[in-house]
């Protein structure tokens, strides 16, 4: 799953949770799913941040990723 997919699912969950007709059990299940999606999206962002921190520009203007 990608960051974008997690974000889309989070948006769908938030929209469903705003529904006044939603039963409590369904709302709790969606909330739990939302927490899992939030953690997944956060992990994607953390990985991207780590890669950006390792990105360096060489003297000739070429970028490289330090592993």
SEKOL-798495 format. One line per field, with one value per residue (C-alpha): x, y, z. Coordinates in Angstrom, 3 decimals. Example, Ala and Ser with C-alpha at 12.3 -4.5 7.8 and 13.67 -1.06 7.14 Angstrom:
<mibas>
X <- c(12.300,13.670) .
Y <- c(-4.500,-1.060) .
Z <- c(7.800,7.140) .
</mibas>
This chain:
<mibas>
X <- c(0.000,1.245,1.120,-1.491,-3.681,-3.460,-4.336,-7.339,-8.583,-8.132,-10.213,-12.939,-12.925,-13.171,-16.133,-17.907,-17.245,-18.978,-22.205,-24.723,-26.449,-23.350,-23.762,-21.289,-19.786,-19.186,-17.711,-15.300,-14.225,-13.616,-11.704,-9.453,-8.891,-8.107,-5.458,-3.826,-3.897,-2.478,0.416,1.068,1.021,3.321,5.777,5.785,6.550,9.293,10.942,10.732,12.248,15.137,15.805,15.771,18.227,20.609,20.289,23.409,24.400,27.855,30.190,29.125,25.465,24.489,22.439,23.201,21.632,23.968,22.957) .
Y <- c(0.000,3.508,6.750,8.084,5.009,5.344,9.025,8.329,5.667,8.050,10.664,8.093,6.978,10.571,11.189,8.077,9.022,12.356,10.488,11.001,7.722,5.573,2.991,2.981,-0.428,0.617,3.941,2.187,-0.250,2.646,4.539,1.525,1.148,4.853,4.532,1.678,3.724,6.730,4.636,3.280,6.775,8.011,5.189,6.131,9.746,8.701,6.603,9.494,11.853,9.457,9.211,13.006,13.363,11.060,12.960,14.962,17.199,16.501,19.316,18.877,19.444,15.784,14.401,11.062,9.097,8.008,4.597) .
Z <- c(0.000,-0.777,1.179,-1.234,-0.754,3.032,2.804,0.575,2.998,5.941,4.125,3.429,7.067,8.291,5.987,7.269,10.894,10.301,9.461,12.269,11.382,11.962,14.703,17.579,16.740,13.132,14.265,16.632,13.913,11.518,14.198,14.790,11.050,10.862,13.565,11.610,8.389,10.213,11.501,7.996,6.479,9.227,8.482,4.791,5.696,8.086,5.376,2.915,5.473,6.064,2.326,1.999,4.853,2.988,-0.293,-1.007,-3.857,-5.246,-6.309,-9.956,-9.068,-9.328,-6.463,-4.884,-2.084,0.693,1.971) .
</mibas>
